[in-house]
Amino acid sequence: MTSDRIAANAVNVANAVNVVHGGPDESGAAPHDFSTNGNAVGACPAAVAAVRAADAAHYPDPRYTALRARLARFHEVAAERVVIAASASEFIHRVSAAVAQGGGQQAWLPAHSYGDYERAAQAWGLQPVRAPASHTAAALRWSCEPSSPMGQAQPGLAQLAESTSGLCVLDMAYEPLRLEGRASLDAAQRDRVWQLWTPNKAMGLTGIRAAYAIAPRGEAEGEGATPMLQRLDRLAPSWPIGTHGVALLEAWTGDEAQDWLAKSLQTLRAWKAAQLALCESLGWHCLPGDGNFFCARTDKPYPALAAALRAEGIKLRDCASFGLPGHVRVGVLPPASQQALKEAWTRAAASIEHRAST
């Protein structure tokens, strides 16, 4: 990097976009937390057992040889293509750094997307370019399907995958929790992009940080690691995941966990149908989506009700940071939580109306 770009990075880090996430806040975890997208059926028993049995008294293999081989068999790819990551966010920052080190100038983002794509681009001096702007000049192209925050198909994903310019990363965070629809890419097209997997959501264990990426076919085979893989390896921390993360990823590939996941999706489909109907009954306009969550335009501004709802144990994800003001993202939760949302929202909305009329 040039000195000018290093100086620009420091400015970008200082002026980075605000970090907005769902989940626990200063008050802890909300009893009815609609703001995150983990599997609301609960924690996968096989994964929980594996984590509890993990040997935390010793380091894992720093090269994760057995784990990478197991993940490779699960995805039917060469083990050399598997890159272990501390989390999706860690890999997002690491690959952004690697692209910048390789001379990249731009990072292309979907119109609405996870904020860490932009934060990482800014931190490493890449100019964020957002759809509908062209992606052809971007050295790094981001995609996610089902998309965040709407859980929809990624527009133009096939064109992104087939482009020969730059590096395309497909964030697969919600693919294991897909409830409707089909993936836009077939196996051959998926082999052309970097795939980023975060099974902790599907396993209902988001508190365990562990992820992995799969390099495109040809990136790690034949003559050895490419410059991109070499940069990613040099930028990786030692032991990016501990023994508990290893246990989670190993359990994820097993038949017991996959069978449990398939059954949990049946439950989530029924819960989602009921939750959509409930939200529509509140006067919300719900957007279509394929994942275990959806976006909705609320009848009252969520920020005005957020404090009252939080006091009753309810938390939603405001979508203003996604570029969707007036909308919330709502993870699918069990019927008891849905009823709690309906009652709390009705009370909070009535309180606002009463104050406005006096």
C-alpha positions as CSV (number, residue, x, y, z in Angstrom):
1,M,0.0,0.0,0.0
2,T,1.1,3.6,-0.6
3,S,1.5,6.0,2.2
4,D,-1.5,8.0,0.9
5,R,-3.7,4.9,1.1
6,I,-2.4,4.0,4.6
7,A,-3.3,7.6,5.7
8,A,-6.7,7.2,4.0
9,N,-7.3,4.0,5.9
10,A,-6.7,5.7,9.2
11,V,-9.3,8.4,8.3
12,N,-11.8,5.7,7.1
13,V,-11.4,3.7,10.3
14,A,-12.0,6.8,12.4
15,N,-15.1,7.7,10.3
16,A,-16.4,4.2,9.9
17,V,-20.1,3.6,9.7
18,N,-21.8,2.9,13.0
19,V,-21.8,-0.7,14.1
20,V,-25.4,-1.8,14.3
21,H,-26.2,-5.4,15.2
22,G,-29.2,-7.3,16.5
23,G,-29.0,-9.5,19.6
24,P,-28.2,-8.7,23.3
25,D,-27.6,-5.1,24.3
26,E,-26.6,-3.3,27.5
27,S,-29.7,-4.9,29.1
28,G,-28.7,-8.4,28.1
29,A,-30.6,-10.7,25.9
30,A,-34.3,-9.9,25.3
31,P,-36.7,-12.7,26.2
32,H,-38.4,-12.3,22.8
33,D,-35.5,-11.3,20.5
34,F,-36.7,-10.9,17.0
35,S,-33.6,-8.9,16.0
36,T,-31.4,-11.9,15.3
37,N,-31.7,-14.7,12.7
38,G,-30.5,-17.8,14.5
39,N,-32.5,-21.0,14.5
40,A,-35.3,-20.2,17.0
41,V,-36.2,-23.9,17.4
42,G,-33.2,-24.0,19.7
43,A,-29.7,-25.4,19.9
44,C,-29.0,-28.5,17.9
45,P,-28.5,-31.3,20.5
46,A,-25.7,-33.0,18.6
47,A,-23.8,-29.7,18.4
48,V,-24.4,-29.0,22.0
49,A,-23.1,-32.4,23.0
50,A,-20.0,-32.0,20.8
51,V,-19.2,-28.5,22.3
52,R,-19.6,-29.8,25.8
53,A,-17.2,-32.7,25.1
54,A,-14.6,-30.4,23.5
55,D,-11.1,-30.6,25.0
56,A,-10.5,-27.0,26.0
57,A,-7.3,-27.8,27.9
58,H,-5.3,-28.0,24.6
59,Y,-4.9,-26.0,21.5
60,P,-6.5,-27.3,18.3
61,D,-4.3,-28.2,15.4
62,P,-3.2,-24.8,14.0
63,R,-3.7,-26.0,10.4
64,Y,-7.1,-27.6,11.2
65,T,-6.1,-30.6,9.1
66,A,-8.8,-33.0,10.1
67,L,-11.5,-30.3,10.3
68,R,-10.7,-29.0,6.8
69,A,-10.8,-32.6,5.4
70,R,-14.1,-33.2,7.1
71,L,-15.6,-29.9,5.7
72,A,-14.2,-30.7,2.3
73,R,-15.9,-34.1,2.2
74,F,-19.2,-32.5,3.3
75,H,-19.0,-30.1,0.4
76,E,-17.3,-32.5,-2.0
77,V,-14.4,-30.1,-2.6
78,A,-10.6,-30.3,-2.2
79,A,-9.4,-29.7,1.3
80,E,-7.0,-27.1,0.0
81,R,-10.0,-24.9,-0.9
82,V,-11.3,-24.7,2.8
83,V,-10.2,-21.6,4.7
84,I,-11.0,-21.6,8.5
85,A,-12.3,-18.2,9.8
86,A,-13.0,-16.9,13.3
87,S,-16.4,-15.7,12.1
88,A,-18.0,-14.3,9.0
89,S,-17.1,-10.8,10.1
90,E,-13.5,-11.8,10.6
91,F,-13.3,-13.3,7.1
92,I,-15.1,-10.2,5.6
93,H,-12.3,-8.0,7.1
94,R,-9.5,-10.4,6.1
95,V,-10.6,-10.8,2.5
96,S,-11.1,-7.1,2.2
97,A,-7.5,-6.6,3.5
98,A,-6.2,-9.2,1.1
99,V,-7.9,-7.5,-1.9
100,A,-6.5,-4.1,-0.9
101,Q,-3.0,-5.6,-0.5
102,G,-3.3,-6.9,-4.0
103,G,-4.0,-3.5,-5.4
104,G,-7.8,-3.5,-5.4
105,Q,-9.6,-0.1,-5.4
106,Q,-13.3,-0.8,-5.2
107,A,-15.7,-3.1,-3.3
108,W,-19.1,-3.6,-4.8
109,L,-22.1,-4.1,-2.4
110,P,-25.7,-5.0,-3.0
111,A,-28.3,-2.2,-2.6
112,H,-29.1,-3.5,0.9
113,S,-26.5,-5.6,2.8
114,Y,-24.7,-6.5,6.0
115,G,-22.9,-3.4,7.3
116,D,-19.6,-5.2,7.8
117,Y,-19.1,-5.4,4.0
118,E,-18.9,-1.6,3.9
119,R,-17.0,-1.2,7.2
120,A,-14.3,-3.6,6.1
121,A,-14.0,-1.8,2.7
122,Q,-13.6,1.5,4.4
123,A,-11.1,0.2,6.9
124,W,-8.9,-1.1,4.1
125,G,-9.2,1.8,1.8
126,L,-11.5,0.2,-0.8
127,Q,-14.1,2.5,-2.2
128,P,-17.6,1.1,-1.5
129,V,-19.8,1.1,-4.7
130,R,-23.4,0.1,-4.2
131,A,-25.9,-1.4,-6.6
132,P,-27.4,-0.3,-9.0
133,A,-23.9,1.0,-9.9
134,S,-21.9,-1.4,-12.1
135,H,-19.7,-4.0,-10.5
136,T,-17.4,-4.5,-13.4
137,A,-14.6,-2.2,-12.0
138,A,-14.7,-3.7,-8.5
139,A,-11.9,-5.8,-7.3
140,L,-14.2,-7.3,-4.6
141,R,-17.9,-8.1,-5.1
142,W,-20.2,-9.1,-2.3
143,S,-23.4,-11.1,-2.5
144,C,-25.7,-12.9,0.0
145,E,-28.5,-15.3,-0.6
146,P,-31.0,-15.4,0.9
147,S,-30.2,-11.8,1.2
148,S,-29.8,-9.7,4.3
149,P,-31.9,-8.1,5.5
150,M,-34.8,-9.2,3.3
151,G,-34.1,-12.9,2.8
152,Q,-34.7,-12.6,-1.0
153,A,-32.9,-13.8,-4.1
154,Q,-29.8,-11.8,-4.9
155,P,-30.5,-9.8,-8.1
156,G,-28.0,-10.5,-10.9
157,L,-26.2,-13.1,-8.8
158,A,-25.4,-15.3,-11.9
159,Q,-23.8,-12.3,-13.6
160,L,-21.7,-11.6,-10.5
161,A,-20.6,-15.2,-10.3
162,E,-19.7,-15.4,-14.0
163,S,-17.8,-12.1,-14.2
164,T,-14.1,-12.6,-14.8
165,S,-13.1,-9.4,-13.1
166,G,-12.3,-9.2,-9.4
167,L,-13.2,-11.6,-6.6
168,C,-16.8,-12.5,-5.8
169,V,-17.8,-13.7,-2.3
170,L,-21.2,-15.3,-1.8
171,D,-22.3,-15.1,1.9
172,M,-24.1,-18.3,2.6
173,A,-25.2,-17.4,6.2
174,Y,-28.9,-18.1,5.6
175,E,-28.8,-20.8,3.0
176,P,-29.1,-23.6,5.6
177,L,-32.2,-21.8,7.0
178,R,-33.9,-21.3,3.7
179,L,-37.6,-22.0,4.1
180,E,-38.8,-21.2,0.5
181,G,-37.4,-20.8,-3.0
182,R,-34.3,-22.1,-4.6
183,A,-30.7,-21.0,-4.8
184,S,-29.9,-18.9,-7.9
185,L,-26.6,-20.6,-8.6
186,D,-26.1,-24.2,-9.6
187,A,-23.1,-26.2,-8.3
188,A,-20.9,-25.2,-11.3
189,Q,-21.7,-21.5,-10.8
190,R,-21.1,-21.8,-7.1
191,D,-17.7,-23.2,-7.8
192,R,-16.8,-19.9,-9.5
193,V,-17.2,-17.8,-6.3
194,W,-15.9,-17.8,-2.8
195,Q,-18.5,-19.3,-0.4
196,L,-18.7,-18.0,3.1
197,W,-20.4,-20.4,5.6
198,T,-21.5,-19.7,9.2
199,P,-23.3,-22.8,10.6
200,N,-23.7,-21.4,14.1
201,K,-27.0,-19.7,13.0
202,A,-28.5,-22.9,11.6
203,M,-27.2,-24.9,14.7
204,G,-28.9,-22.3,17.1
205,L,-25.5,-21.5,18.7
206,T,-24.6,-18.0,17.5
207,G,-22.6,-17.4,20.6
208,I,-19.9,-19.8,19.3
209,R,-17.9,-17.9,16.7
210,A,-16.7,-20.3,13.9
211,A,-16.9,-20.0,10.2
212,Y,-15.2,-21.1,7.0
213,A,-14.8,-20.1,3.4
214,I,-14.5,-22.3,0.3
215,A,-12.3,-21.0,-2.5
216,P,-13.4,-21.2,-6.1
217,R,-12.4,-24.3,-8.0
218,G,-8.8,-23.9,-9.3
219,E,-7.9,-21.4,-6.6
220,A,-6.0,-23.9,-4.5
221,E,-5.5,-27.0,-6.8
222,G,-2.8,-27.9,-9.2
223,E,0.3,-25.7,-8.8
224,G,-0.4,-24.7,-5.2
225,A,-1.9,-21.8,-3.4
226,T,-2.6,-18.6,-5.4
227,P,-1.5,-15.2,-4.3
228,M,-5.0,-14.6,-2.8
229,L,-4.9,-17.7,-0.7
230,Q,-1.3,-16.9,0.4
231,R,-2.4,-13.4,1.5
232,L,-5.4,-14.8,3.4
233,D,-3.1,-17.3,5.2
234,R,-0.6,-14.6,6.1
235,L,-3.4,-12.3,7.4
236,A,-5.1,-15.0,9.5
237,P,-4.6,-15.0,13.3
238,S,-3.1,-18.0,14.9
239,W,-5.8,-20.5,15.8
240,P,-8.7,-18.4,14.5
241,I,-11.1,-20.8,16.2
242,G,-10.7,-22.7,19.5
243,T,-11.7,-26.3,20.3
244,H,-15.4,-25.3,20.8
245,G,-15.6,-23.8,17.3
246,V,-13.9,-26.9,15.9
247,A,-16.5,-29.1,17.7
248,L,-19.4,-27.0,16.3
249,L,-18.1,-27.2,12.7
250,E,-17.5,-31.0,13.0
251,A,-20.9,-31.6,14.4
252,W,-22.5,-29.5,11.6
253,T,-21.3,-31.9,9.0
254,G,-22.8,-35.0,10.7
255,D,-26.0,-36.8,9.8
256,E,-27.5,-36.2,13.3
257,A,-27.2,-32.5,13.0
258,Q,-28.4,-32.3,9.4
259,D,-31.4,-34.5,10.2
260,W,-32.3,-32.2,13.1
261,L,-31.9,-29.2,10.9
262,A,-34.2,-30.5,8.3
263,K,-36.9,-31.2,11.0
264,S,-36.4,-27.7,12.5
265,L,-37.1,-26.1,9.1
266,Q,-40.5,-27.7,9.0
267,T,-41.3,-26.1,12.4
268,L,-39.9,-22.8,11.3
269,R,-42.1,-22.8,8.1
270,A,-45.3,-23.2,10.3
271,W,-44.1,-20.5,12.7
272,K,-43.3,-18.1,9.8
273,A,-46.7,-18.4,8.3
274,A,-48.3,-17.6,11.6
275,Q,-46.0,-14.7,12.3
276,L,-46.6,-13.2,8.8
277,A,-50.3,-13.3,9.5
278,L,-49.9,-11.8,12.9
279,C,-47.8,-8.9,11.6
280,E,-50.2,-8.2,8.8
281,S,-53.0,-8.1,11.5
282,L,-51.1,-5.2,13.2
283,G,-51.2,-3.2,10.0
284,W,-47.7,-4.0,8.9
285,H,-46.7,-4.5,5.2
286,C,-44.5,-7.6,5.1
287,L,-42.0,-8.1,2.3
288,P,-41.6,-11.5,0.7
289,G,-38.5,-13.6,1.6
290,D,-37.2,-17.1,1.6
291,G,-35.4,-17.2,4.9
292,N,-36.2,-17.6,8.6
293,F,-36.8,-13.9,8.8
294,F,-38.5,-11.1,6.9
295,C,-38.7,-7.4,6.6
296,A,-41.9,-5.3,7.3
297,R,-42.9,-1.7,7.1
298,T,-44.6,-1.1,10.4
299,D,-47.7,1.0,11.0
300,K,-45.9,3.1,13.6
301,P,-42.2,4.0,13.5
302,Y,-40.3,1.4,15.4
303,P,-37.8,3.8,17.0
304,A,-40.7,5.6,18.7
305,L,-41.8,2.3,20.3
306,A,-38.4,0.6,20.8
307,A,-37.9,1.6,24.5
308,A,-41.4,0.6,25.5
309,L,-41.1,-2.7,23.7
310,R,-37.6,-3.4,25.2
311,A,-39.0,-2.9,28.6
312,E,-41.5,-5.7,27.9
313,G,-38.8,-8.0,26.6
314,I,-39.3,-7.4,22.9
315,K,-36.5,-6.4,20.5
316,L,-36.7,-5.9,16.7
317,R,-34.0,-5.0,14.2
318,D,-34.4,-1.5,12.8
319,C,-33.6,-1.5,9.1
320,A,-32.5,2.1,8.7
321,S,-28.8,1.0,8.7
322,F,-29.6,-1.3,5.8
323,G,-31.0,1.7,3.8
324,L,-34.6,0.7,4.6
325,P,-36.0,3.4,7.0
326,G,-39.5,2.7,8.3
327,H,-38.9,-1.1,8.2
328,V,-37.9,-3.7,10.7
329,R,-36.3,-7.1,10.2
330,V,-38.1,-9.8,12.2
331,G,-36.6,-13.2,12.9
332,V,-39.2,-16.0,13.1
333,L,-39.8,-17.0,16.8
334,P,-42.2,-19.4,18.5
335,P,-45.9,-18.7,18.9
336,A,-45.5,-17.5,22.6
337,S,-43.1,-14.8,21.5
338,Q,-45.3,-13.8,18.6
339,Q,-48.2,-13.3,21.0
340,A,-46.0,-11.2,23.2
341,L,-45.0,-9.1,20.3
342,K,-48.6,-8.5,19.3
343,E,-49.7,-7.5,22.8
344,A,-46.6,-5.3,23.5
345,W,-46.9,-3.5,20.1
346,T,-50.6,-2.9,20.6
347,R,-50.0,-1.3,24.0
348,A,-47.0,0.8,22.9
349,A,-48.8,2.1,19.8
350,A,-51.9,3.0,21.8
351,S,-49.7,4.9,24.3
352,I,-48.2,6.9,21.5
353,E,-51.6,7.7,20.1
354,H,-52.9,8.8,23.5
355,R,-50.0,11.1,24.1
356,A,-50.4,12.6,20.6
357,S,-54.1,13.3,21.3
358,T,-53.5,15.1,24.6
